[in-house]
Structures are given as structure tokens and as C-alpha cells.
Amino acid sequence: MKSYFVIGLMSGTSLDGVDLVYVRFDVSEGYSYKIMCAETILYSNLWKKKLQEAFYFNENELELLSEEYAVLLSGLITDFIQKNKIEKVDFIASHGHTIHHQPDKGYTLQIGDGQTIFNLTKIKTICDFRTQDVKLGGQGAPLVPIGDTILFHQYDYCLNLGGFANISFDNKGKRLAFDICPVNIVMNYYTNKLGFPYDDKGKIAKKGSIILPLLKALNKLNFYQDDKPKSLGFEFVQKLIFPIIDKFNLSIQDILRTYVEHITIQISFKIQENKTLFITGGGAFNTFLMERIAFHSKAKIVLPDRVTIDFKEALIFAFLGLRRVENKINCLKSVTGASQDHCSGVVFGGLK
């Protein structure tokens, strides 16, 4: 048996912060893992503003921001190592932060320069997991399903509720996965207008009313009628979701209530009744959202421990890094629509 000690980093589109995990993987016939410690570092208001505005940056500004963001990540990693008295790290696997995601135009960008992270931490760094898939004609997302297949195979469906809802499941021996709809990236936007970072347990949404014309308009979007592999980015939300919602001039409570219904209806379309549904991501803590998913889907919902809910994606990016080190497939064409399965990730610091 061989063991690897890895730090995985993930920053989601909901801009809540950077997730860091320190995980030990034991590799023999298969894989087992143990999360040794984990932490979410919240973004400062300055960094949150920068990452929100970066969507509009030009190429030179983005290059500088990528290096600056890598310096931030390096500092977080160094502090994390010192705070937790971590003595052994074989490599860092960093997702970075997505600024642009337009795979149909052959383009995706996650900032957080790997060379800078390696230079500052002196630890081998693996990043940029999405670009190669896009070059192979894929969506560059979702990437988590390889981890679902190997580490969480006992569940019928794996659903992550972060900035977007994405789902992964086995279909006749082939893994399928895709983004379903925007979740926290929309709800948090409107909750922020009330001065709250998010809708705690869905209490605000629960007080609202479902506005049927808005619900119908959201559910009629072309994206939901198309079954090919697909993924979502902020561009979709900005171009389509916000304009539809804002056209109705509703209270925040009614917007949130209607949007919860939209999310749960779209999720229910993808799930067979009485199957196990393993849910992670920040949305898993939204009690009202969970109630509505259970109501519409009739699934057997499984909520794991809090660490797994919060850090599953960071864990799986650490696992993607491990598969890259092993030179094994970590990106599935059945999921992304790429021309082939492949081993993705750019390595800084060299492979032994």
C-alpha cells in the first residue's frame, strides 16, 4: 500500500471563500481516504470585489490577477500548514477560481498561477484541470464525477449544491454528469441585497410566495430542454437568469421562494424515485431547500457529516491531483463530451 498526503484547494462560484483540505490517500487495490483537517478561509471584502469584477477584466489585468491570487493562495496554504502542524505534503492540487467559462467558444479560465504557488510554497503544485478537456472538445466540467465513481460509488446519485447544482450517476456502467441549474450564485445575490451573505436554512424563502409566471419563465429556458453534456457559468446567470427575475419587480422573499421551487423542480426531473441521493455543498444546509427536493424528487436523501458536505469538492480535486500524479484518467468523456478520456492537470515542480 502506498500513501499520499495532499492539500486540495477549491474556490466556488458563490465566492464564500477558499476551501482547504489536508487528506491522506491510501492506494492498494483501490483507494481509501481520510480528511486529516479542513478549513474554509473567507474572502475579504476587497478580494470578493476583485473576483466579482474580474469578469470584466482584459487579458493583461487577468494575468496580473492570476499571479496576485496565487500569492493569496500560497499564503493561505503556508498558514494552513503551520496552524495544523502538517509535516508531510506530497503535492498541492488547486482548482483555482473560475472567472470565465465558455467551453462552446473553446475557452475556460481559472486564475491562481501554479508556477507562483510552487515558487512560494516549494511544494509540487497541480492546477488548471479544465483547459485540456475544453481543447478536446469537452465542457471542461463537471470534473468531480471521477471521484464520485471511485470514492462514493455506493450512492445512486451524487448531487452538489454550490453556486450551481451538478449531479453525477452511473448509467449502464457509464458515468454521466452535468450541471442542472444555478443555485447559490443566484440566491446569494438576492439575499445580499437584504444584507445577509446567504439565506440561513431557507428562512427568507419560506416566507415568500411562488410567483407562477416567473416560475414558468425560468423553467422554459432552452438550457433545460437540451440533454447533451453541458455546464454552466456566471455568463448564463448574468445573461438569462437575472434579466428574467428582475423583469417581474418582486420582493426578495418572493424571488427566493420561486427560485427554490425552480431549483427543486429541475433537480427532480433528473432523479428516479426511491433512489439514494447523496447531497453535499453549501445548499445542503438550506433546510427549506432540502424539504422541497425531498417533496419533488421522492428520493432517499443522504446528508453526510459536515466536513464531507463542506469539503467534498476540495477532497475530489486533491484526488484529481493524485490521479494526475499516477498518470491515470481523471476526466471522463462520458461526462464532459470530450473526444476521449484523459489525464488532466498542469504540474509545476515536476513529477518524480
Secondary structure as GFF3:
##gff-version 3
##sequence-region A 1 352
A	DSSP	beta_strand	2	11	.	.	.	ID=ss1
A	DSSP	beta_strand	18	27	.	.	.	ID=ss2
A	DSSP	beta_strand	31	41	.	.	.	ID=ss3
A	DSSP	alpha_helix	45	53	.	.	.	ID=ss4
A	DSSP	three_ten_helix	54	56	.	.	.	ID=ss5
A	DSSP	alpha_helix	59	83	.	.	.	ID=ss6
A	DSSP	beta_strand	91	94	.	.	.	ID=ss7
A	DSSP	beta_strand	97	102	.	.	.	ID=ss8
A	DSSP	three_ten_helix	103	105	.	.	.	ID=ss9
A	DSSP	beta_strand	107	111	.	.	.	ID=ss10
A	DSSP	alpha_helix	114	121	.	.	.	ID=ss11
A	DSSP	beta_strand	125	127	.	.	.	ID=ss12
A	DSSP	alpha_helix	131	135	.	.	.	ID=ss13
A	DSSP	alpha_helix	145	151	.	.	.	ID=ss14
A	DSSP	beta_strand	157	161	.	.	.	ID=ss15
A	DSSP	beta_strand	164	171	.	.	.	ID=ss16
A	DSSP	beta_strand	174	182	.	.	.	ID=ss17
A	DSSP	alpha_helix	184	192	.	.	.	ID=ss18
A	DSSP	three_ten_helix	200	202	.	.	.	ID=ss19
A	DSSP	alpha_helix	203	207	.	.	.	ID=ss20
A	DSSP	alpha_helix	212	219	.	.	.	ID=ss21
A	DSSP	three_ten_helix	222	225	.	.	.	ID=ss22
A	DSSP	alpha_helix	234	236	.	.	.	ID=ss23
A	DSSP	pi_helix	237	241	.	.	.	ID=ss24
A	DSSP	alpha_helix	242	246	.	.	.	ID=ss25
A	DSSP	alpha_helix	252	268	.	.	.	ID=ss26
A	DSSP	beta_strand	276	280	.	.	.	ID=ss27
A	DSSP	three_ten_helix	282	285	.	.	.	ID=ss28
A	DSSP	alpha_helix	287	297	.	.	.	ID=ss29
A	DSSP	beta_strand	300	302	.	.	.	ID=ss30
A	DSSP	alpha_helix	306	325	.	.	.	ID=ss31
A	DSSP	alpha_helix	333	336	.	.	.	ID=ss32
A	DSSP	beta_strand	346	348	.	.	.	ID=ss33
###
